[in-house]
Amino acid sequence: MYYGGFVSITNNGIKAYRSILGHNNFYYPDTNDIVFLRPGSKYERMPWVGSNMEAINVSSRDLINEIGNKNVIIWVEPDKLKTI
């Protein structure tokens, strides 16, 4: 799947949060909707600001217990993004 920017690969599973539409139609992390990113998943960092978390673009097939194959934006704590 093409992401269009610099792609990194996780070397561990990551706890993350789905996006929720918020103020001025911006997306924010929904801390009540937790997902887990599989080890070895490709992701692209998004240049979004306004949160203490980092937005990343991933394929839904890289989320545990997720079906489909579409790009989704999830939010992670920056120190959890370890790459190989």
C-alpha positions in Angstrom: 0.0 0.0 0.0 1.4 3.4 -1.0 1.4 6.1 1.8 2.9 8.9 -0.2 5.6 9.9 2.4 8.4 8.5 4.5 7.3 5.0 5.7 8.7 3.5 8.9 8.2 0.0 10.3 7.4 -0.9 14.0 9.5 -3.5 15.7 7.0 -4.0 18.5 3.2 -3.9 19.0 1.9 -0.5 19.9 -1.2 0.6 21.9 -2.9 3.4 20.0 -6.2 5.3 19.8 -8.6 5.9 17.0 -9.4 9.3 15.7 -12.5 11.3 16.6 -13.9 14.4 14.9 -13.7 17.4 17.2 -13.5 21.2 17.3 -13.5 22.9 13.9 -13.7 19.4 12.2 -10.2 18.5 13.2 -9.3 14.9 14.2 -8.2 14.2 17.8 -7.3 11.0 19.6 -10.2 9.2 21.2 -8.8 7.8 24.4 -11.9 5.7 24.9 -11.3 3.8 21.6 -8.1 1.7 22.0 -6.6 -0.3 19.2 -3.3 -2.3 18.9 -0.9 -2.1 16.0 0.8 -5.3 14.9 4.6 -5.7 15.2 6.2 -5.1 11.8 3.5 -2.7 10.6 4.3 0.1 8.2 3.3 3.6 9.2 3.6 7.2 8.0 3.9 10.1 10.5 1.3 12.8 9.9 2.3 16.5 10.3 -0.6 17.2 12.6 -0.3 19.2 15.8 -2.6 20.0 18.8 -2.1 16.9 20.9 0.6 15.3 23.0 0.2 12.2 20.9 1.4 11.7 17.3 -0.9 10.9 14.4 0.2 8.1 12.1 -1.3 6.7 8.9 -1.6 2.9 8.9 -3.4 0.2 6.9 -6.5 -1.2 8.8 -5.1 -4.7 8.2 -2.2 -3.9 10.5 -4.6 -3.3 13.5 -5.4 -6.4 15.6 -9.0 -7.5 15.3 -9.7 -5.2 12.4 -11.1 -6.2 9.0 -10.7 -4.5 5.7 -7.8 -2.8 3.9 -8.1 0.9 4.1 -5.9 3.7 5.4 -6.8 4.9 8.9 -5.3 7.6 11.2 -4.5 6.5 14.7 -2.8 8.2 17.6 0.2 7.0 19.6 2.5 8.3 22.3 5.6 9.5 20.5 8.0 7.4 22.6 6.2 4.2 21.5 7.2 4.7 17.9 10.3 2.5 17.6 11.5 1.5 14.2 13.9 -0.9 12.6 
